[in-house]
C-alpha cells in the first residue's frame, strides 16, 4: 500500500481514525456499493454463507491502545 499511495499505512489509518463516524460510515457504504457493482459486472457468484440469512462480515483490528474510558 505504501508504494502504491506514497504514504505509510500508519498515516492512512491515522487519517481515517480522525474522521467523523458518519463520514466513515458513508465511505464504507460507498465502497460496498462500488464493489458490489464490480462483482455483478464480473458475473461472480457468491456462495451463501448461511442459507436463508443475510450475513455481514466485520473485520476489526484491535491494538488495545484505543480503549473506551469507563
PyMOL Python script that loads the backbone (N, CA, C, O; Angstrom):
from pymol import cmd

cmd.read_pdbstr("""\
ATOM      1  N   UNK A   1       0.830  -1.189   0.000  1.00  0.00           N
ATOM      2  CA  UNK A   1       0.000   0.000   0.000  1.00  0.00           C
ATOM      3  C   UNK A   1       0.873   1.251   0.000  1.00  0.00           C
ATOM      4  O   UNK A   1       0.573   2.205  -0.718  1.00  0.00           O
ATOM      5  N   UNK A   2       1.923   1.267   0.773  1.00  0.00           N
ATOM      6  CA  UNK A   2       2.767   2.452   0.859  1.00  0.00           C
ATOM      7  C   UNK A   2       3.366   2.802  -0.492  1.00  0.00           C
ATOM      8  O   UNK A   2       3.456   3.977  -0.847  1.00  0.00           O
ATOM      9  N   UNK A   3       3.778   1.786  -1.250  1.00  0.00           N
ATOM     10  CA  UNK A   3       4.366   2.045  -2.565  1.00  0.00           C
ATOM     11  C   UNK A   3       3.334   2.589  -3.540  1.00  0.00           C
ATOM     12  O   UNK A   3       3.638   3.481  -4.332  1.00  0.00           O
ATOM     13  N   UNK A   4       2.111   2.057  -3.490  1.00  0.00           N
ATOM     14  CA  UNK A   4       1.056   2.499  -4.401  1.00  0.00           C
ATOM     15  C   UNK A   4       0.593   3.920  -4.100  1.00  0.00           C
ATOM     16  O   UNK A   4       0.356   4.703  -5.020  1.00  0.00           O
ATOM     17  N   UNK A   5       0.464   4.252  -2.831  1.00  0.00           N
ATOM     18  CA  UNK A   5      -0.079   5.549  -2.430  1.00  0.00           C
ATOM     19  C   UNK A   5       0.984   6.584  -2.103  1.00  0.00           C
ATOM     20  O   UNK A   5       0.701   7.782  -2.084  1.00  0.00           O
ATOM     21  N   UNK A   6       2.180   6.141  -1.851  1.00  0.00           N
ATOM     22  CA  UNK A   6       3.235   7.071  -1.476  1.00  0.00           C
ATOM     23  C   UNK A   6       3.146   7.532  -0.031  1.00  0.00           C
ATOM     24  O   UNK A   6       3.760   8.531   0.342  1.00  0.00           O
ATOM     25  N   UNK A   7       2.384   6.811   0.784  1.00  0.00           N
ATOM     26  CA  UNK A   7       2.257   7.129   2.208  1.00  0.00           C
ATOM     27  C   UNK A   7       2.331   5.831   3.014  1.00  0.00           C
ATOM     28  O   UNK A   7       2.169   4.736   2.476  1.00  0.00           O
ATOM     29  N   UNK A   8       2.577   5.981   4.303  1.00  0.00           N
ATOM     30  CA  UNK A   8       2.659   4.800   5.159  1.00  0.00           C
ATOM     31  C   UNK A   8       1.259   4.350   5.582  1.00  0.00           C
ATOM     32  O   UNK A   8       0.307   5.130   5.552  1.00  0.00           O
ATOM     33  N   UNK A   9       1.153   3.092   5.971  1.00  0.00           N
ATOM     34  CA  UNK A   9      -0.116   2.577   6.478  1.00  0.00           C
ATOM     35  C   UNK A   9      -0.553   3.363   7.705  1.00  0.00           C
ATOM     36  O   UNK A   9      -1.732   3.682   7.856  1.00  0.00           O
ATOM     37  N   UNK A  10       0.397   3.675   8.581  1.00  0.00           N
ATOM     38  CA  UNK A  10       0.026   4.396   9.803  1.00  0.00           C
ATOM     39  C   UNK A  10      -0.537   5.783   9.483  1.00  0.00           C
ATOM     40  O   UNK A  10      -1.413   6.270  10.198  1.00  0.00           O
ATOM     41  N   UNK A  11      -0.045   6.426   8.416  1.00  0.00           N
ATOM     42  CA  UNK A  11      -0.577   7.733   8.025  1.00  0.00           C
ATOM     43  C   UNK A  11      -2.011   7.602   7.525  1.00  0.00           C
ATOM     44  O   UNK A  11      -2.863   8.427   7.854  1.00  0.00           O
ATOM     45  N   UNK A  12      -2.280   6.559   6.725  1.00  0.00           N
ATOM     46  CA  UNK A  12      -3.636   6.342   6.215  1.00  0.00           C
ATOM     47  C   UNK A  12      -4.586   6.055   7.369  1.00  0.00           C
ATOM     48  O   UNK A  12      -5.650   6.666   7.466  1.00  0.00           O
ATOM     49  N   UNK A  13      -4.202   5.118   8.250  1.00  0.00           N
ATOM     50  CA  UNK A  13      -5.076   4.774   9.373  1.00  0.00           C
ATOM     51  C   UNK A  13      -5.213   5.943  10.348  1.00  0.00           C
ATOM     52  O   UNK A  13      -6.266   6.111  10.963  1.00  0.00           O
ATOM     53  N   UNK A  14      -4.172   6.743  10.496  1.00  0.00           N
ATOM     54  CA  UNK A  14      -4.270   7.929  11.348  1.00  0.00           C
ATOM     55  C   UNK A  14      -5.311   8.903  10.821  1.00  0.00           C
ATOM     56  O   UNK A  14      -6.095   9.464  11.587  1.00  0.00           O
ATOM     57  N   UNK A  15      -5.313   9.099   9.515  1.00  0.00           N
ATOM     58  CA  UNK A  15      -6.290   9.991   8.888  1.00  0.00           C
ATOM     59  C   UNK A  15      -7.704   9.432   9.047  1.00  0.00           C
ATOM     60  O   UNK A  15      -8.631  10.160   9.402  1.00  0.00           O
ATOM     61  N   UNK A  16      -7.861   8.126   8.780  1.00  0.00           N
ATOM     62  CA  UNK A  16      -9.172   7.506   8.922  1.00  0.00           C
ATOM     63  C   UNK A  16      -9.666   7.569  10.362  1.00  0.00           C
ATOM     64  O   UNK A  16     -10.866   7.699  10.605  1.00  0.00           O
ATOM     65  N   UNK A  17      -8.751   7.477  11.307  1.00  0.00           N
ATOM     66  CA  UNK A  17      -9.109   7.480  12.723  1.00  0.00           C
ATOM     67  C   UNK A  17      -9.669   8.833  13.172  1.00  0.00           C
ATOM     68  O   UNK A  17     -10.391   8.911  14.166  1.00  0.00           O
ATOM     69  N   UNK A  18      -9.336   9.893  12.439  1.00  0.00           N
ATOM     70  CA  UNK A  18      -9.807  11.232  12.810  1.00  0.00           C
ATOM     71  C   UNK A  18     -11.113  11.623  12.111  1.00  0.00           C
ATOM     72  O   UNK A  18     -11.636  12.712  12.345  1.00  0.00           O
ATOM     73  N   UNK A  19     -11.637  10.753  11.266  1.00  0.00           N
ATOM     74  CA  UNK A  19     -12.887  11.061  10.566  1.00  0.00           C
ATOM     75  C   UNK A  19     -14.083  10.942  11.506  1.00  0.00           C
ATOM     76  O   UNK A  19     -14.078  10.138  12.438  1.00  0.00           O
ATOM     77  N   UNK A  20     -15.091  11.741  11.250  1.00  0.00           N
ATOM     78  CA  UNK A  20     -16.340  11.623  11.984  1.00  0.00           C
ATOM     79  C   UNK A  20     -16.965  10.270  11.649  1.00  0.00           C
ATOM     80  O   UNK A  20     -16.815   9.791  10.525  1.00  0.00           O
ATOM     81  N   UNK A  21     -17.661   9.646  12.596  1.00  0.00           N
ATOM     82  CA  UNK A  21     -18.279   8.337  12.333  1.00  0.00           C
ATOM     83  C   UNK A  21     -19.201   8.336  11.109  1.00  0.00           C
ATOM     84  O   UNK A  21     -19.248   7.349  10.376  1.00  0.00           O
ATOM     85  N   UNK A  22     -19.923   9.414  10.886  1.00  0.00           N
ATOM     86  CA  UNK A  22     -20.830   9.456   9.731  1.00  0.00           C
ATOM     87  C   UNK A  22     -20.057   9.450   8.413  1.00  0.00           C
ATOM     88  O   UNK A  22     -20.532   8.902   7.419  1.00  0.00           O
ATOM     89  N   UNK A  23     -18.879  10.050   8.401  1.00  0.00           N
ATOM     90  CA  UNK A  23     -18.042  10.052   7.194  1.00  0.00           C
ATOM     91  C   UNK A  23     -17.478   8.652   6.958  1.00  0.00           C
ATOM     92  O   UNK A  23     -17.439   8.179   5.822  1.00  0.00           O
ATOM     93  N   UNK A  24     -17.045   7.996   8.025  1.00  0.00           N
ATOM     94  CA  UNK A  24     -16.547   6.627   7.911  1.00  0.00           C
ATOM     95  C   UNK A  24     -17.647   5.704   7.401  1.00  0.00           C
ATOM     96  O   UNK A  24     -17.401   4.855   6.544  1.00  0.00           O
ATOM     97  N   UNK A  25     -18.854   5.867   7.924  1.00  0.00           N
ATOM     98  CA  UNK A  25     -19.998   5.058   7.501  1.00  0.00           C
ATOM     99  C   UNK A  25     -20.273   5.255   6.019  1.00  0.00           C
ATOM    100  O   UNK A  25     -20.478   4.285   5.289  1.00  0.00           O
ATOM    101  N   UNK A  26     -20.278   6.498   5.573  1.00  0.00           N
ATOM    102  CA  UNK A  26     -20.535   6.797   4.165  1.00  0.00           C
ATOM    103  C   UNK A  26     -19.431   6.225   3.273  1.00  0.00           C
ATOM    104  O   UNK A  26     -19.714   5.750   2.173  1.00  0.00           O
ATOM    105  N   UNK A  27     -18.190   6.262   3.728  1.00  0.00           N
ATOM    106  CA  UNK A  27     -17.074   5.708   2.972  1.00  0.00           C
ATOM    107  C   UNK A  27     -17.229   4.202   2.807  1.00  0.00           C
ATOM    108  O   UNK A  27     -17.019   3.672   1.717  1.00  0.00           O
ATOM    109  N   UNK A  28     -17.596   3.511   3.885  1.00  0.00           N
ATOM    110  CA  UNK A  28     -17.790   2.061   3.830  1.00  0.00           C
ATOM    111  C   UNK A  28     -18.970   1.715   2.922  1.00  0.00           C
ATOM    112  O   UNK A  28     -18.876   0.797   2.108  1.00  0.00           O
ATOM    113  N   UNK A  29     -20.081   2.445   3.057  1.00  0.00           N
ATOM    114  CA  UNK A  29     -21.257   2.175   2.233  1.00  0.00           C
ATOM    115  C   UNK A  29     -20.956   2.401   0.750  1.00  0.00           C
ATOM    116  O   UNK A  29     -21.342   1.590  -0.092  1.00  0.00           O
ATOM    117  N   UNK A  30     -20.276   3.489   0.433  1.00  0.00           N
ATOM    118  CA  UNK A  30     -19.939   3.801  -0.947  1.00  0.00           C
ATOM    119  C   UNK A  30     -19.020   2.735  -1.546  1.00  0.00           C
ATOM    120  O   UNK A  30     -19.206   2.306  -2.685  1.00  0.00           O
ATOM    121  N   UNK A  31     -18.029   2.317  -0.763  1.00  0.00           N
ATOM    122  CA  UNK A  31     -17.104   1.281  -1.219  1.00  0.00           C
ATOM    123  C   UNK A  31     -17.833  -0.036  -1.446  1.00  0.00           C
ATOM    124  O   UNK A  31     -17.567  -0.727  -2.429  1.00  0.00           O
ATOM    125  N   UNK A  32     -18.750  -0.392  -0.549  1.00  0.00           N
ATOM    126  CA  UNK A  32     -19.525  -1.631  -0.693  1.00  0.00           C
ATOM    127  C   UNK A  32     -20.374  -1.605  -1.956  1.00  0.00           C
ATOM    128  O   UNK A  32     -20.466  -2.610  -2.661  1.00  0.00           O
ATOM    129  N   UNK A  33     -20.990  -0.473  -2.248  1.00  0.00           N
ATOM    130  CA  UNK A  33     -21.810  -0.349  -3.457  1.00  0.00           C
ATOM    131  C   UNK A  33     -20.937  -0.479  -4.698  1.00  0.00           C
ATOM    132  O   UNK A  33     -21.296  -1.184  -5.641  1.00  0.00           O
ATOM    133  N   UNK A  34     -19.795   0.197  -4.702  1.00  0.00           N
ATOM    134  CA  UNK A  34     -18.878   0.120  -5.843  1.00  0.00           C
ATOM    135  C   UNK A  34     -18.400  -1.312  -6.076  1.00  0.00           C
ATOM    136  O   UNK A  34     -18.373  -1.788  -7.211  1.00  0.00           O
ATOM    137  N   UNK A  35     -18.022  -1.995  -4.993  1.00  0.00           N
ATOM    138  CA  UNK A  35     -17.534  -3.365  -5.121  1.00  0.00           C
ATOM    139  C   UNK A  35     -18.650  -4.325  -5.547  1.00  0.00           C
ATOM    140  O   UNK A  35     -18.408  -5.245  -6.328  1.00  0.00           O
ATOM    141  N   UNK A  36     -19.851  -4.120  -5.047  1.00  0.00           N
ATOM    142  CA  UNK A  36     -20.979  -4.962  -5.452  1.00  0.00           C
ATOM    143  C   UNK A  36     -21.239  -4.809  -6.947  1.00  0.00           C
ATOM    144  O   UNK A  36     -21.541  -5.790  -7.627  1.00  0.00           O
ATOM    145  N   UNK A  37     -21.125  -3.595  -7.458  1.00  0.00           N
ATOM    146  CA  UNK A  37     -21.303  -3.350  -8.888  1.00  0.00           C
ATOM    147  C   UNK A  37     -20.249  -4.086  -9.699  1.00  0.00           C
ATOM    148  O   UNK A  37     -20.563  -4.719 -10.707  1.00  0.00           O
ATOM    149  N   UNK A  38     -19.012  -4.004  -9.264  1.00  0.00           N
ATOM    150  CA  UNK A  38     -17.907  -4.685  -9.960  1.00  0.00           C
ATOM    151  C   UNK A  38     -18.106  -6.195  -9.931  1.00  0.00           C
ATOM    152  O   UNK A  38     -17.933  -6.865 -10.949  1.00  0.00           O
ATOM    153  N   UNK A  39     -18.471  -6.731  -8.769  1.00  0.00           N
ATOM    154  CA  UNK A  39     -18.698  -8.177  -8.641  1.00  0.00           C
ATOM    155  C   UNK A  39     -19.824  -8.611  -9.574  1.00  0.00           C
ATOM    156  O   UNK A  39     -19.722  -9.650 -10.227  1.00  0.00           O
ATOM    157  N   UNK A  40     -20.889  -7.828  -9.641  1.00  0.00           N
ATOM    158  CA  UNK A  40     -22.015  -8.143 -10.523  1.00  0.00           C
ATOM    159  C   UNK A  40     -21.573  -8.112 -11.990  1.00  0.00           C
ATOM    160  O   UNK A  40     -21.920  -9.010 -12.757  1.00  0.00           O
ATOM    161  N   UNK A  41     -20.807  -7.080 -12.386  1.00  0.00           N
ATOM    162  CA  UNK A  41     -20.351  -6.959 -13.771  1.00  0.00           C
ATOM    163  C   UNK A  41     -19.416  -8.093 -14.164  1.00  0.00           C
ATOM    164  O   UNK A  41     -19.390  -8.502 -15.325  1.00  0.00           O
ATOM    165  N   UNK A  42     -18.653  -8.602 -13.213  1.00  0.00           N
ATOM    166  CA  UNK A  42     -17.751  -9.718 -13.493  1.00  0.00           C
ATOM    167  C   UNK A  42     -18.495 -11.051 -13.562  1.00  0.00           C
ATOM    168  O   UNK A  42     -17.953 -12.052 -14.031  1.00  0.00           O
ATOM    169  N   UNK A  43     -19.726 -11.052 -13.096  1.00  0.00           N
ATOM    170  CA  UNK A  43     -20.511 -12.272 -13.117  1.00  0.00           C
ATOM    171  C   UNK A  43     -20.077 -13.287 -12.076  1.00  0.00           C
ATOM    172  O   UNK A  43     -20.275 -14.489 -12.250  1.00  0.00           O
ATOM    173  N   UNK A  44     -19.497 -12.814 -11.017  1.00  0.00           N
ATOM    174  CA  UNK A  44     -19.023 -13.701  -9.949  1.00  0.00           C
ATOM    175  C   UNK A  44     -20.199 -14.094  -9.062  1.00  0.00           C
ATOM    176  O   UNK A  44     -20.953 -13.242  -8.592  1.00  0.00           O
ATOM    177  N   UNK A  45     -20.340 -15.380  -8.845  1.00  0.00           N
ATOM    178  CA  UNK A  45     -21.388 -15.848  -7.941  1.00  0.00           C
ATOM    179  C   UNK A  45     -20.818 -15.999  -6.543  1.00  0.00           C
ATOM    180  O   UNK A  45     -19.788 -16.645  -6.346  1.00  0.00           O
ATOM    181  N   UNK A  46     -21.480 -15.411  -5.597  1.00  0.00           N
ATOM    182  CA  UNK A  46     -21.044 -15.515  -4.211  1.00  0.00           C
ATOM    183  C   UNK A  46     -21.852 -16.604  -3.515  1.00  0.00           C
ATOM    184  O   UNK A  46     -23.082 -16.588  -3.556  1.00  0.00           O
ATOM    185  N   UNK A  47     -21.170 -17.545  -2.882  1.00  0.00           N
ATOM    186  CA  UNK A  47     -21.898 -18.615  -2.199  1.00  0.00           C
ATOM    187  C   UNK A  47     -22.627 -18.073  -0.968  1.00  0.00           C
ATOM    188  O   UNK A  47     -22.170 -17.130  -0.323  1.00  0.00           O
ATOM    189  N   UNK A  48     -23.764 -18.688  -0.658  1.00  0.00           N
ATOM    190  CA  UNK A  48     -24.476 -18.317   0.561  1.00  0.00           C
ATOM    191  C   UNK A  48     -23.710 -18.885   1.746  1.00  0.00           C
ATOM    192  O   UNK A  48     -23.492 -20.093   1.829  1.00  0.00           O
ATOM    193  N   UNK A  49     -23.308 -18.026   2.647  1.00  0.00           N
ATOM    194  CA  UNK A  49     -22.562 -18.484   3.821  1.00  0.00           C
ATOM    195  C   UNK A  49     -23.471 -19.192   4.805  1.00  0.00           C
ATOM    196  O   UNK A  49     -23.078 -20.176   5.431  1.00  0.00           O
ATOM    197  N   UNK A  50     -24.680 -18.691   4.940  1.00  0.00           N
ATOM    198  CA  UNK A  50     -25.657 -19.285   5.837  1.00  0.00           C
ATOM    199  C   UNK A  50     -27.018 -19.189   5.141  1.00  0.00           C
ATOM    200  O   UNK A  50     -27.719 -18.186   5.270  1.00  0.00           O
ATOM    201  N   UNK A  51     -27.380 -20.233   4.408  1.00  0.00           N
ATOM    202  CA  UNK A  51     -28.601 -20.182   3.595  1.00  0.00           C
ATOM    203  C   UNK A  51     -29.815 -19.672   4.377  1.00  0.00           C
ATOM    204  O   UNK A  51     -30.108 -20.124   5.484  1.00  0.00           O
ATOM    205  N   UNK A  52     -30.508 -18.711   3.755  1.00  0.00           N
ATOM    206  CA  UNK A  52     -31.703 -18.144   4.366  1.00  0.00           C
ATOM    207  C   UNK A  52     -31.442 -16.922   5.234  1.00  0.00           C
ATOM    208  O   UNK A  52     -32.383 -16.294   5.719  1.00  0.00           O
ATOM    209  N   UNK A  53     -30.160 -16.575   5.436  1.00  0.00           N
ATOM    210  CA  UNK A  53     -29.815 -15.424   6.271  1.00  0.00           C
ATOM    211  C   UNK A  53     -28.889 -14.485   5.509  1.00  0.00           C
ATOM    212  O   UNK A  53     -28.061 -14.926   4.712  1.00  0.00           O
ATOM    213  N   UNK A  54     -29.035 -13.195   5.759  1.00  0.00           N
ATOM    214  CA  UNK A  54     -28.108 -12.211   5.203  1.00  0.00           C
ATOM    215  C   UNK A  54     -26.923 -12.126   6.159  1.00  0.00           C
ATOM    216  O   UNK A  54     -27.092 -11.783   7.329  1.00  0.00           O
ATOM    217  N   UNK A  55     -25.743 -12.432   5.676  1.00  0.00           N
ATOM    218  CA  UNK A  55     -24.547 -12.481   6.516  1.00  0.00           C
ATOM    219  C   UNK A  55     -23.664 -11.277   6.205  1.00  0.00           C
ATOM    220  O   UNK A  55     -23.382 -10.986   5.043  1.00  0.00           O
ATOM    221  N   UNK A  56     -23.241 -10.597   7.232  1.00  0.00           N
ATOM    222  CA  UNK A  56     -22.287  -9.498   7.103  1.00  0.00           C
ATOM    223  C   UNK A  56     -21.024  -9.888   7.856  1.00  0.00           C
ATOM    224  O   UNK A  56     -21.092 -10.427   8.961  1.00  0.00           O
ATOM    225  N   UNK A  57     -19.888  -9.618   7.262  1.00  0.00           N
ATOM    226  CA  UNK A  57     -18.613  -9.932   7.903  1.00  0.00           C
ATOM    227  C   UNK A  57     -17.959  -8.620   8.297  1.00  0.00           C
ATOM    228  O   UNK A  57     -17.790  -7.721   7.474  1.00  0.00           O
ATOM    229  N   UNK A  58     -17.603  -8.528   9.540  1.00  0.00           N
ATOM    230  CA  UNK A  58     -16.967  -7.332  10.069  1.00  0.00           C
ATOM    231  C   UNK A  58     -15.579  -7.713  10.547  1.00  0.00           C
ATOM    232  O   UNK A  58     -15.427  -8.545  11.441  1.00  0.00           O
ATOM    233  N   UNK A  59     -14.584  -7.110   9.959  1.00  0.00           N
ATOM    234  CA  UNK A  59     -13.204  -7.402  10.349  1.00  0.00           C
ATOM    235  C   UNK A  59     -12.677  -6.226  11.163  1.00  0.00           C
ATOM    236  O   UNK A  59     -12.661  -5.090  10.689  1.00  0.00           O
ATOM    237  N   UNK A  60     -12.260  -6.498  12.356  1.00  0.00           N
ATOM    238  CA  UNK A  60     -11.733  -5.456  13.237  1.00  0.00           C
ATOM    239  C   UNK A  60     -10.278  -5.720  13.550  1.00  0.00           C
ATOM    240  O   UNK A  60      -9.845  -6.865  13.677  1.00  0.00           O
ATOM    241  N   UNK A  61      -9.541  -4.648  13.670  1.00  0.00           N
ATOM    242  CA  UNK A  61      -8.149  -4.763  14.098  1.00  0.00           C
ATOM    243  C   UNK A  61      -8.059  -4.028  15.430  1.00  0.00           C
ATOM    244  O   UNK A  61      -8.229  -2.810  15.486  1.00  0.00           O
ATOM    245  N   UNK A  62      -7.800  -4.750  16.470  1.00  0.00           N
ATOM    246  CA  UNK A  62      -7.783  -4.174  17.804  1.00  0.00           C
ATOM    247  C   UNK A  62      -6.361  -4.156  18.340  1.00  0.00           C
ATOM    248  O   UNK A  62      -5.735  -5.206  18.485  1.00  0.00           O
ATOM    249  N   UNK A  63      -5.855  -2.976  18.631  1.00  0.00           N
ATOM    250  CA  UNK A  63      -4.500  -2.871  19.146  1.00  0.00           C
ATOM    251  C   UNK A  63      -4.492  -2.724  20.665  1.00  0.00           C
ATOM    252  O   UNK A  63      -3.456  -2.910  21.302  1.00  0.00           O
ATOM    253  N   UNK A  64      -5.653  -2.389  21.251  1.00  0.00           N
ATOM    254  CA  UNK A  64      -5.732  -2.210  22.686  1.00  0.00           C
ATOM    255  C   UNK A  64      -5.335  -0.803  23.128  1.00  0.00           C
ATOM    256  O   UNK A  64      -5.463  -0.468  24.306  1.00  0.00           O
ATOM    257  N   UNK A  65      -4.854   0.025  22.197  1.00  0.00           N
ATOM    258  CA  UNK A  65      -4.409   1.358  22.570  1.00  0.00           C
ATOM    259  C   UNK A  65      -5.538   2.385  22.536  1.00  0.00           C
ATOM    260  O   UNK A  65      -5.349   3.516  22.985  1.00  0.00           O
ATOM    261  N   UNK A  66      -6.698   2.018  22.017  1.00  0.00           N
ATOM    262  CA  UNK A  66      -7.817   2.954  21.927  1.00  0.00           C
ATOM    263  C   UNK A  66      -8.992   2.471  22.775  1.00  0.00           C
ATOM    264  O   UNK A  66     -10.112   2.363  22.275  1.00  0.00           O
ATOM    265  N   UNK A  67      -8.758   2.192  23.999  1.00  0.00           N
ATOM    266  CA  UNK A  67      -9.801   1.676  24.883  1.00  0.00           C
ATOM    267  C   UNK A  67     -10.761   2.767  25.308  1.00  0.00           C
ATOM    268  O   UNK A  67     -10.360   3.903  25.558  1.00  0.00           O
ATOM    269  N   UNK A  68     -12.017   2.415  25.387  1.00  0.00           N
ATOM    270  CA  UNK A  68     -13.022   3.362  25.864  1.00  0.00           C
ATOM    271  C   UNK A  68     -12.836   3.571  27.355  1.00  0.00           C
ATOM    272  O   UNK A  68     -12.583   2.624  28.099  1.00  0.00           O
ATOM    273  N   UNK A  69     -12.961   4.800  27.780  1.00  0.00           N
ATOM    274  CA  UNK A  69     -12.831   5.060  29.214  1.00  0.00           C
ATOM    275  C   UNK A  69     -14.100   4.640  29.932  1.00  0.00           C
ATOM    276  O   UNK A  69     -15.200   4.762  29.392  1.00  0.00           O
ATOM    277  N   UNK A  70     -13.945   4.150  31.142  1.00  0.00           N
ATOM    278  CA  UNK A  70     -15.134   3.702  31.879  1.00  0.00           C
ATOM    279  C   UNK A  70     -15.489   4.644  32.988  1.00  0.00           C
ATOM    280  O   UNK A  70     -16.463   4.415  33.705  1.00  0.00           O
TER     281      UNK A  70
END
""", "prot")
cmd.dss("prot")
cmd.show_as("cartoon", "prot")
cmd.util.cbc("prot")
cmd.orient("prot")
